[in-house]
Amino acid sequence: MREKRLMIRVDYDKKVLEIRPFSGEELWKAYHLIDEGDLASAETVRILKIDEGEKSRRKAFLKIMVEKAGFEVSSETIQLSGRVLECPEDMEGVLGHYHTLTVGVGDRVVVEKQEFSPIHRRILSRDVATKKYIIIAIELGTATLAVVKDYGVVESLEVEQDIPGKNFPEEREALAVRFFHEVSKTLRSIWIKEGKPKIILIGPSVTREAFLKFVKDKHGDIQDSIAGSFHSSGGTISAVNEFLRSNEMRVVARELKIVDEITAIESFFENLVKERAVYGLEETWKAVEKGAVSQLIIHVKLASQSGSLRERVMEMIRLVEQYGGEVTIVSGRHESAEKLRRIGGIGGILRYKIY
């Protein structure tokens, strides 16, 4: 029996993580475990000056203090930047200077943390879903193809074609067929690149059904991957984002973590309109102290702040759970998460009106 690959090894006593992600989804999870002030060590390439005008690339094991952590979606890599604390003795001019460690799928990085917060422990306990979907929003002349993974929309492409009105039926039909060819060509490229995932087709009924028939006639193998066909108002990224919030998405792709996150955030905004929710650090804190919050929703970037802000957030989590409420940590890359971040990154759904 083959040994199970471990993405993360944790030593809580020494406050050390050894991370080696095996997928983009695991990289995204690992990204949210690394904070400013952590020490990160990894094998990397450093460009060194030899003589005047000459440089060489050298592979070496470096340790930095993290001052900035980022996630590059297109390449699915973590970028960790900071001053070099440790390097080989013969690497002159590197110690104390800035360097960026790039961590991709299969790479190993060791992280020495200042502390493991309750947020880190929650993230560590989460399973990672590697299933993905391609959502195609299509209307006549406009289509958006979006790759949706466990942590959100990671890629979206548009296909457009000027199509004349009904007064030019022959030209209209020819260009519509050309448009369908371009959309299916783009779809096949993404579908193969992503490992032939399930496809969800959305759009106004006439164009959507016509494209579905086209795919069935011309691309039978792709048609077998279509998991559902649903109505939407158009073929833009807005239609994709709207569908991500729909009941249909919850049914078709219920195993994706972002579905739960989006459901929680949209429920929060619905309750906000009814004056059954609060947002912002101070207002949420007041409601939590009263035991009035049934569900606390926090953006992970707020929860990962240092100092007194983190302590306040951790205390809110403790109190909400003590009073029997739920806590949702939002870490996905989607429109609903951005809406939450714009209003301060924290909010609470109330058991009762408090004003």
N, C-alpha and C positions, 0 to 999 in steps of 0.2 A: 504494500500500500504506500502511495506517495505521500510524503510529509506535507501537511498543510502549510501554505505560505503565510507567514505572519507579516502584515503590513506595518504594525507598530508594536514594539516591545517597550513596556513601561516599568520603570523602577521608581515607585512612589517615594521610597525612603531617600534615594539619592536625587530625586526630582529630575530624572533623565528619561528622554524619549529616544528610541532608535527607530527611525522611520525609513521604510523602503516601499513606496506605493507601487502597485502593479496595474493601476488604471487611472484615467483622468479623474474619475469620481473619488478615488482614494486620495489623490493629490489635493483635491478641493477640501476634503475632510482634514488632511494634515495641515493645510494652510491655516485653518482656523485654530490650530493648536499652538501656533508660534506667535509670540508677542514681542513688542519692543523690550529691549533689555535682556532677552534670552541670549544664550551663547549657542552658536550653531557651528558645527564642524563637518566638513565634507571634502571629498576630493574635487579639485577644480583645476582650471587652466589659467595661468597668470602670464601675461605678456611682460617679458623682461628686456631691458636695454642691455646690449652687449657692448658694442662700441658706438661711436657717434654715427647715428643714422641706421644702425642695425638693431633688430629686435628678434627675440626668439619666444616661442610658446613653450611653457613648461608646466607639466602636470604635477600638482603637489596637494598635500592635505593641509588645509588652512582652517583656523578657528576665528570667527568674527563675533563681535557683539552686535546683535541685530538692532539697527536704528529704523529700518523700513522693511516691511514685508509686502510683497505684491503677488498677484496671480495673473499670468498671461494666458488669456482664454484661448487665443488662436493656436498657440503651441502647447497649451496645457503644461505650463511650468511654473514653479514657485521661484520668485526672485527675492533673495535675502541680501540686504546691503548693510554694511557697517565697517568699522575699523578692524583691521587684522590684529588679533591678540596673540596668535601663535602661528609660526610658519617654520620651514626648515632653516637651520642656522646659516646655510650658504646662500639664502635668497636675500640679497642686499636690497634695501630700499622698499621693502614690502611691509615689515612690521610697523604698525601704527597708521598705515595708509588705508584708504577705503578700497573695498573689494565687494563684488556681488557674486554670491553663490547662486547658481542655477540648478534647481532640483527638478528633474523630469521623471517620467515613468521608469521604474527600475533603478533609479539612483538612490543612494543611501546618504542620509544626513542624521547626525546625532545632535539633539537639542537639550541643553541644560537649562532648566526653567527656574525662575525665582519662586514660583509656587504653582500648584495645581488647584485651580479654582473649581467651584461646582460646575461652572460652564464647561471647563475642559473635561471634567469627568463625564458630563452628559454627552459631549461630542464623542469621546472615546467609546462610550457604550452603544453608540448608534451603529447599526448595520449599514453597509453601503450597497445600494442597488445599482448594478451595472447595466440593467436593461435601459434601452433608449428608444425614442420614437422620432420619426420624421413627420412633422405636420405641414401639409400643403394647403395654403389658403389660395383659392383660385376664383377669379372672375374674368370675364372676357377681356383680354389684353393685359392683365396684371396678375402675377402669381408671386407668392412668397413661400419659400421652402425653409423651414426652421428645424434644426436638430435640437431635441429636448432630452436632456439627461437628468439624472437624479438631482442635480443642483440647479437646473434651470436651462434657459435657452443659451446654447453655446455657439451657435452659428446660424445666420439667416442670410439667404440669397434671394434676390429679386429677378424675375424675368418679365420683361415688358414688350409689348408689340402694339403699334398703332393699328387699329382695326376700324375701317370706315363704317358708316351707318347703314341702315337697311336699304337705303336707296341704291346701293351698289352690291347686290347680292352675291355675284360671282367672286368679286375681289374680296368681299367680306368673308366668304366661306374659305377661300384659298389662304388668306392670312390667318384665319382662325386655326386651320390645320397646321400651318407653319408654327403658330404660337404653341399648340399642343405638342408638336415635335420638340420644340426648344425646352418646354417645361419637362417633358418626359426624359429628354437627354440629360438635363441638369439633375433630375431626380435619380436617374440610374447611376450617375457619377457619385452622388452623395450616398446613395443606398449601398453601393459596393464598398466605398471607402469606410463607411461606418459598420460594416459587417452584416448587411442585409437586415436591418431592424424592421419592426412593424411600422406601418404608414397610416396616418390619419388624414383623411381628405375633408376639407371644409370649404364652404363657399355658397353663393346663391345657387338654387337648385338646378336651373337650366344648364349653366356652364359646368357645374360640378358633375352632373349626370353625363353630360356629353364627354367630359374628360375621362370619367370612369369607364365609359364605353370604349373610348380611344385606347386607354391603357389595356383593357381586356383584349382588344383586337390585336394590338401591336406588341404588347409587353406582358404576356401571360404570367411570367415568373414574378414580375413586380406586383401584378394584380393579386397574387396569392398572399402577399405580405400586407395587404390593406386590411387594417383592423376595424375600420369604421368610416362612415361617410355621414357628415352632419352639416346642417345649415349654418352659415355665417353671413354677415352683411357684406363682405368684400374679400379682396385678395391681398390685403396689406398686412404688415406686422401688427397693426392694431387689431385686426381680426384674429390673429394668432393669440395675442395677449388676452383678448376677450374670451376665446375658447378655453384658454388655460384656467379661467375662473369659472367655467361652466360645470353643470352637473354631469354632462356627458364625459368630460375629461376625468372626473372623479371615478366614473365607472370604468372607462377604457384603460386608464393608466393609474389605477389606485395604488400600485406598489411604489410609485415615485414619491420621494419625500416632499418635493415642492408642492404636490397636490395638497397635502396636509397643511403646509405653510400658507399657501394661497387661500385655502378655505378659512383658516383662522384669521388671517388679516382682513379678508373681505367681510367676515362676520363681525369683526371689530368695527369696520367703517359703517356697516349697516346699523350697528348698535349706537355708534356715535351720533348718527342722524336722529335716533330716537332718544338721545340724551341718556343712554344706558352704557356709556363708555367714557373714559378719560384718557388723555395723552399728555406727554411731557413728563419730565422727571418729578417735578414738585407736585403736580396734580395727581399723578399716579401714586406717588408716595403717600399722600394724604388718604387716598382711597384704600390703599393696602393696609395702612395702620388701623383703619376702621373695620377691617375684615370684609370690605364690600366687593373685593375683586374676585370674580369666579374664574377668570382666565387672564393671566399676565402674558403679554406678547413683547418680546425683546429682540431687537436686532443684535446679532452676535458682535458686531463691531462696537456697539455701545458697551456690551458686557465685557469686552476685552480691554477696556480702558484701564489705566492704572490709578492707584491712589484712592482718594475718598469716593470718587464716582463709582469705582468697581465695588467698594465696600457697601455703598448704598444699594446698588443693584443686587448684590448677593443677599443682603438683608431682606429685600423685597421678595426675592425668590423663596427664602426660608419662611417668611410670614405667610405668603400666599399658600404654600403647601401645608403649613401648620393649620390654616383655616380650611383646608380641604379643597383648595382651588387647583387649577392646572397652570402649567408654565410651558409656553412655546418659545423655543429659541429659533429665530429665523436666520438662516445662513445661506439661503438660495440666491441665485442670480436671476431675478425676474421682476416684472413691473410692480407687483404688489409689494415686494421687499423694498423697492426704491421709494414707493409711496410712504411706507412706514418710516424709512430713514429720514425722509424730508420733514416729518413732523416730530423729529427728535429721537426716533428709534425705539420708543417704548410707549406702551399703552395698556389699558386694562378694560376688559368687559365686566360690567358691574352686575351684582346680584339684584340690586335695587337702585333707584335714583337717590343720589345723595345731596342734591341741590333743590 
